[in-house]
Amino acid sequence: MSTTASDEEHERERFEQELRIAAGPLAAELELVHLARIDSTNSFALDREQRQESTRALLVVADEQSAGRGQHGRSWFASRGSSLALSYVPRPAQRELAAPCLSMSAAVAAREVLARVLPRPPRLKWPNDLLVEGRKLAGILVECRTFGTRRIGPVLGIGINLGVAREEFPPELRELATSIALAGGAAPARGPLAGALALEFERWLERARIAEARELTAAYLDGLELRGRRVAVATSAGTRRGVCLGLDLERGLHLRDGAEDLCVPLPQIAALRDEASESGSSGA
């Protein structure tokens, strides 16, 4: 049966209504841009903020994204109707948070939301990918831009595979990627999921802004599932190894190697893996 313009408009209105309901108390402060197709929601949000900085939280959602970006300039596969691609610009009060706070807040928030629709919570992979059984379910990219003396952003972008079947992935990704449906979950409707993500981004960013970061770093480390495990940390100066003891924003990742305690500053960490598990392979 063909889809009419009226059907598409009705579907669009339902999507936006469900999104705002799921966003709860954030909905009144949320500026929503809903696009049928775009190259990258992050690029769109950064361009928009460069023209005129938003005074509220901004959420950009695309039904189809043709040139999504991942970590280190990698592309992000997005299947129309079976994936969710969105970018979130926090409220002005949260935009000066340090990069690690932004990245960890986004990762912890996404993990919390996705845990509701999966048999068990996804695992985080440094710095902020989400994995199920070693396969990538979702990726997060936090970006800023400098324009003259202005800092544009930050923008928190996320792509999630919802109902993508194995054969829908490009051949080179079929053993590396997964979706909520493939992981045994019920693929949620895109509108409620987008609203829930925006609300959890907001909640964790606000916690990072007004409270001590111990709650955030503890939740992030729990998501990595590395506490008490022997890890290898790749840095520009070489690889450091030890048992993971903890994490804080100022000192970095705490390790113990025999009788020696050491801290690896967060900006120095290029990749982090569990030495006892192949599923904790190098960071994206």
C-alpha positions, 0 to 999 in steps of 0.5 A: 500500500502506498504512503500518502503525504497525509499519512507521512504528516500524521506519522511525523506529528505522532513521532514528535508528540511521542518524543515530547511525552517521553522527554517529560519535564524537559519538553517545555525547554526543548527546541526540536528540529525533525528532518526527513533526511540529512547528511549528519545531524551533528553537522546540522546542529553545529551549523545551526549553532554557528548561525545563532546560538540556541537559548534552550536545549536543542534536539535534532532528529533525522529519519535518514542520515546519509553521512553520519560520523563516528570516532576518528572520522569513521562513518556510521551506518544508519538504516532508514526506519530501523535506526535512530540518529540524533544530536543534542545541544545541552542547555546553556548552563551545561555547555561549559562542562569539560569534555570528559564530563560531556562524553561520560554523561552521554554514555551513561545516559544512553546505557541507562535508556537502552538497558530498558529495552534489552535483556541486560544493560549494554557494555561501554567501550572506551570512550563511549560506544555501546556493545552487546556481546562484543558487537557495536549497538550504538556510537556516540560522538561529542563535537565542538567547533571553533569559529573565531573566538567562539566555541560552537557547541558542544553537540552530543550525537548518537546513532543506535541500531534498532531493528536492523537485521543481520543482512541489512548491515554492509558485509564488512559490519555483519560480525562487528555490529548488532541491533536491539532486535538482534540482541534479543530486545524489542526494538522501541518506537523511535519517538519515545526513545529519542525523547527518553535519550534527551531527558537522560542526557539532560539529567546526567549533564545536570548532575555533572554540573551541580554535584561532585563527579563521583556518581558519574565516574562510578556509573561510567566505570560500571558500564565499562565493566572493568573494575577489578580487572587487569587492563591494558591502556594504550597511550602515546607514550606506550601501553600501561597495564594493571588492575583497574581500581577506579576513575576520577576526572582530575587524576584519571584512571587508577591502576595497580601493577603489583605493588605500584599504584599509578594514574593515567590521565584521561586525555592520554588514553587512546584505547582501553581493553580488558586483557582477559576478554577479546570483547574489550578490544581497542577503543573506537 
